């Protein structure tokens, strides 16, 4: 059975097709490197994505602290990507994020379409599918949901999914008096629609932060983790501890954008890509996934598959940090493979500087006569535009 291109990849996948539309078939030169992702993940030989244990990142023991920081710096220099473990974000919260995201995509198509974006009019937040952005008109085998998640005051809650409930509002249980305590704590300040608390339900949890919506709480904790990482990267360049944080916008201006990537089962995974090869434009990118492999990194001139490490978060160094460090920290080329057995979902959170306010260029401390600046000064918006234009030229 052959199909034409539908609006959503999920619709194609569930339609029973055996042959994917030609718009999803990669060029011949790419096909030789696309293999079975489950077999690739089993391979033990060759380089492996580093795993960094952050348990000692703030240790009072100087030796423990310095060892952790040096390992993180080395991974940023040599790879530009790593698994983070003992990162301080609970397994329970990560599971809630996974469940909320999966439940959104499990809804009927007409429900998801209520949150559809419109890239043609500049409405990029919401539910969508990748439009062709290259001269060949190729498409990627994924749908997604994209939205700004931090800072809180810059979020557009109107496009956040109302279902499942833990996406926008953590369900509240408790006695009326407990509801009053929740209001007193102030965590309901953003809720504009009144609702009732059922009677005769278990007592309201003592820790009100557990009742924050999963995505918002996760974003808040990632923002704190980003500060720790930027601090270590700053020290690794011989800079003041808060220098990179300031250079990318600080607490008020650094934006966290979440993109939930949904990769449906593909009948011909050897011909398609979930995400084509690219580097991230962000400062940092944090990735959570549903323990289905798919991420590959281009390291030492070959594709290396990231293994699934329990309770880890994958972190990428983005172009922004590569530019500020004058290439000392790497923004690695990566891509996403698909498969015919399991749906893969990943939650990518991009930490991005403001588009126009900051000029991205190598910091003076990273430039010497022997190491001249590798990148011209540009705003973040100009960097994105330049990159899209450059990619389009390469693919012509």
C-alpha positions in Angstrom: 0.0 0.0 0.0 1.4 3.4 -1.0 0.3 6.7 0.5 0.6 10.3 -0.3 1.8 12.9 2.3 -0.8 13.5 5.0 -0.8 16.5 7.4 0.6 14.4 10.3 3.2 11.6 10.4 1.1 9.8 13.0 -1.8 9.6 10.5 0.6 8.0 7.9 1.9 5.5 10.4 -1.5 4.4 11.6 -3.0 4.2 8.1 -1.4 0.8 7.4 1.0 1.9 4.7 4.0 -0.4 3.7 5.8 2.2 1.6 6.6 5.7 2.9 6.0 8.7 0.6 9.0 9.7 -1.4 9.1 13.1 0.4 10.4 11.1 3.5 13.0 9.1 1.7 16.6 10.4 2.4 19.2 11.0 -0.4 21.2 8.0 -1.5 24.4 9.3 0.1 22.6 9.2 3.5 21.0 5.8 3.2 24.3 3.8 3.5 24.6 5.0 7.1 21.1 4.4 8.3 21.0 1.0 10.1 18.7 -0.8 12.6 18.8 1.4 15.7 18.3 -1.5 18.1 21.3 -3.4 16.7 23.3 -0.2 16.7 22.6 0.4 20.4 23.9 -3.1 21.3 27.3 -2.4 20.0 30.0 -2.1 22.6 33.0 -1.5 20.4 34.1 2.0 19.5 33.6 5.3 21.3 30.7 5.7 23.7 28.8 8.8 24.7 30.3 9.9 28.1 28.3 9.6 31.3 28.9 12.4 33.9 27.9 11.8 37.5 26.9 15.2 38.9 26.7 14.0 42.5 29.9 15.8 43.4 29.3 19.0 41.4 28.7 21.1 44.5 30.5 18.9 47.0 32.2 20.6 50.0 35.1 18.2 49.3 37.3 20.2 46.9 38.9 17.1 45.4 35.5 15.5 44.7 34.1 18.8 43.3 37.0 19.4 41.0 37.0 15.9 39.7 33.3 16.2 38.7 33.8 19.6 37.1 36.9 18.4 35.2 35.0 15.4 33.8 32.1 17.6 32.7 34.5 20.1 31.0 36.4 17.3 29.2 33.1 15.9 27.8 32.1 19.4 26.6 35.5 19.8 24.9 35.8 16.3 23.4 32.1 15.5 22.7 29.8 18.4 23.3 27.2 15.9 24.5 26.8 13.7 27.5 24.5 11.6 29.7 24.0 13.4 33.1 23.2 11.2 36.1 22.5 12.2 39.7 21.4 15.5 38.2 19.1 16.3 41.1 15.8 15.9 39.2 13.7 13.2 40.7 12.7 10.0 38.8 9.1 10.7 39.9 9.1 14.1 38.2 10.7 12.8 35.1 8.1 10.0 34.9 5.3 12.5 35.3 6.7 14.5 32.4 6.8 11.4 30.3 3.3 10.4 31.2 1.8 13.9 30.6 3.5 14.1 27.2 2.6 10.6 26.1 -1.1 11.2 27.2 -1.2 14.3 25.0 -0.1 12.4 21.9 -2.4 9.4 22.8 -5.5 11.7 22.3 -7.6 11.6 19.2 -6.2 13.6 16.3 -9.0 16.2 16.5 -8.1 16.9 20.1 -4.4 17.5 19.3 -5.3 19.7 16.3 -7.0 22.2 18.7 -3.4 23.1 19.6 -2.0 23.2 16.0 0.6 25.8 15.2 0.7 27.8 11.9 4.3 28.3 10.8 3.1 30.3 7.7 1.8 33.0 10.0 4.7 32.9 12.5 2.7 30.9 15.1 5.4 28.4 15.9 4.2 27.3 19.4 1.8 24.3 19.5 1.3 21.0 17.8 2.8 20.5 14.4 4.9 18.5 11.9 8.1 19.6 10.3 7.7 21.5 7.1 10.4 21.0 4.4 13.1 23.6 4.8 15.6 22.4 2.2 15.8 22.5 -1.6 15.0 18.8 -1.9 11.7 19.2 -0.1 12.5 16.4 2.3 10.4 15.7 5.3 11.2 14.2 8.7 9.3 11.3 10.3 8.0 13.1 13.3 5.3 15.2 14.8 5.9 17.5 17.8 4.6 19.9 20.4 6.6 23.0 20.9 6.2 25.7 23.6 8.0 28.1 25.8 8.2 26.7 29.4 10.4 29.2 31.3 10.4 32.0 32.5 6.9 31.6 33.9 5.8 35.1 33.2 6.6 34.7 29.4 4.6 31.5 29.0 1.5 31.5 26.8 -0.7 29.2 28.8 -3.5 29.4 26.2 -1.6 26.9 24.0 -0.6 24.5 26.8 -2.7 21.3 26.6 -5.6 21.2 29.0 -5.5 17.4 28.8 -3.9 15.5 30.4 -4.5 17.5 33.6 -0.9 17.1 34.9 0.3 18.9 31.8 -1.2 22.3 32.8 -2.4 21.7 36.3 -1.5 19.0 38.8 -4.8 17.5 40.1 -5.6 18.7 43.6 -6.9 16.4 46.3 -7.8 17.3 49.8 -10.3 18.8 52.2 -11.6 22.4 51.7 -9.2 23.5 54.4 -6.3 22.0 52.5 -7.5 23.8 49.4 -7.2 27.1 51.4 -3.7 26.2 52.4 -2.8 25.6 48.8 -4.1 29.1 47.9 -2.1 30.5 50.8 1.1 28.9 49.5 0.4 30.8 46.2 1.0 28.0 43.7 -2.5 28.6 42.1 -1.8 32.2 41.2 -1.7 31.4 37.5 -5.0 29.5 37.5 -7.7 31.7 36.1 -10.6 29.3 35.9 -12.2 28.4 39.2 -12.7 24.8 40.0 -14.1 22.8 42.9 -12.2 20.4 45.2 -14.1 17.2 45.7 -15.3 16.3 49.2 -14.3 13.0 50.9 -10.9 12.7 49.2 -7.5 12.1 50.6 -5.7 14.9 52.4 -3.9 17.5 50.4 -0.2 16.6 50.2 2.0 18.4 52.7 4.5 19.5 50.0 2.6 21.9 47.7 5.4 21.9 45.1 4.4 18.3 44.2 1.1 19.7 43.0 2.7 21.9 40.4 2.0 20.8 36.8 4.7 18.3 35.7 6.0 20.3 32.8 6.3 23.6 34.7 8.0 22.0 37.6 10.5 20.1 35.3 11.3 23.4 33.5 12.0 25.1 36.8 14.4 22.4 37.9 16.1 22.3 34.5 16.7 26.1 34.8 18.5 25.5 38.1 20.5 22.7 36.5 21.4 25.0 33.6 22.9 27.5 36.1 25.1 24.8 37.6 26.3 23.6 34.2 27.0 27.1 32.9 29.0 27.8 36.1 31.2 24.8 35.5 31.7 25.7 31.8 32.6 29.3 32.8 35.3 28.1 35.3 36.6 25.7 32.6 37.4 28.7 30.4 39.1 30.5 33.3 36.2 33.0 33.6 34.2 34.2 36.6 31.7 31.6 37.7 28.6 33.5 36.5 30.1 34.8 33.2 28.4 32.5 30.7 25.1 32.8 32.6 25.2 36.6 32.1 26.3 36.2 28.4 23.3 34.1 27.5 20.7 36.4 29.2 20.7 35.5 32.9 17.7 34.4 34.9 15.4 37.0 33.3 16.2 36.6 29.6 17.4 33.0 29.0 14.4 31.2 27.5 13.6 27.5 27.9 11.7 26.1 24.9 10.4 22.6 25.1 9.9 20.4 22.0 8.2 17.1 22.5 9.3 15.0 19.5 6.9 12.2 18.6 8.4 9.6 16.3 5.7 7.1 15.1 6.5 3.6 14.0 7.9 3.7 10.5 7.4 0.9 8.0 10.7 1.6 6.2 13.0 3.0 8.9 16.0 2.3 6.7 14.9 5.0 4.3 13.8 7.8 6.7 15.1 10.0 9.6 13.2 11.3 12.5 15.4 14.4 12.6 18.0 15.1 10.0 21.6 15.9 10.9 22.0 19.3 12.6 23.6 21.1 15.5 21.5 22.9 18.1 21.5 26.7 18.0 20.8 26.9 21.8 23.3 27.5 24.6 22.4 24.1 26.2 19.9 21.4 25.3 18.5 18.9 27.8 16.9 15.7 26.5 14.6 13.3 28.3 13.2 10.3 26.4 11.1 7.2 26.8 14.0 4.7 26.8 13.7 3.9 23.1 17.0 4.5 21.2 17.3 6.8 18.3 19.8 9.6 19.0 23.1 9.4 17.0 26.1 11.7 17.3 28.7 12.3 14.5 31.9 11.7 16.3 35.3 11.0 14.8 33.7 10.9 11.3 31.2 8.2 12.1 27.7 7.9 13.6 27.7 6.8 17.3 24.4 5.7 18.9 23.6 7.0 22.3 22.6 4.2 24.7 19.6 4.4 26.9 20.9 5.1 30.4 18.2 4.9 33.2 17.3 8.1 35.0 19.7 10.1 32.9 19.2 13.4 31.0 21.2 13.9 27.8 22.8 17.3 27.5 24.1 19.0 24.4 26.4 21.9 24.1 24.7 24.2 21.6 26.1 26.7 19.0 25.7 29.6 21.4 28.3 28.2 23.9 30.5 27.0 21.1 30.6 30.5 19.7 31.2 32.2 23.1 34.0 29.7 23.9 35.6 30.2 20.4 35.1 26.6 19.6 36.7 25.2 22.8 33.3 23.6 23.7 31.8 21.6 20.8 28.3 21.7 19.4 28.1 18.2 17.9 26.3 17.2 14.8 23.5 14.8 15.6 20.4 13.1 14.1 17.4 10.9 15.1 16.7 7.5 13.7 13.3 5.8 13.7 12.2 2.2 13.8 9.3 -0.1 12.9 8.7 -1.6 16.4 8.3 1.1 19.0 7.1 4.8 19.1 10.0 7.0 20.3 9.3 10.2 22.3 11.9 12.7 23.4 11.5 15.9 25.4 14.1 18.4 24.2 14.4 21.6 26.2 16.5 24.3 24.4 18.1 27.0 26.6 18.2 30.0 24.3 19.5 33.6 24.6 17.2 36.5 23.6 17.1 36.8 19.8 18.1 40.5 19.5 19.5 41.8 22.8 22.8 40.0 22.9 25.6 39.9 20.3 27.1 36.4 20.1 30.8 36.4 19.5 33.9 34.7 21.0 34.6 36.1 24.4 37.8 38.2 24.5 39.4 35.8 27.1 39.0 32.9 24.6 40.9 34.8 21.8 44.6 34.9 21.4 47.0 35.6 18.5 47.4 31.8 18.1 43.6 31.3 18.5 41.9 34.1 16.5 38.0 34.4 16.6 36.4 31.6 14.7 32.9 33.2 14.5 31.8 36.7 13.4 29.6 38.8 15.7 25.8 38.1 15.2 22.7 38.3 17.2 21.0 35.0 18.0 18.3 35.7 15.4 21.0 36.4 12.8 22.8 33.2 13.7 19.6 31.2 13.1 18.9 32.9 9.8 22.5 32.4 8.6 22.4 28.8 9.6 19.1 28.1 7.8 20.4 29.9 4.6 23.7 28.0 4.7 21.9 24.6 5.2 19.6 25.4 2.2 22.6 26.2 0.0 24.4 23.0 1.0 21.3 20.9 0.0 20.8 22.5 -3.4 
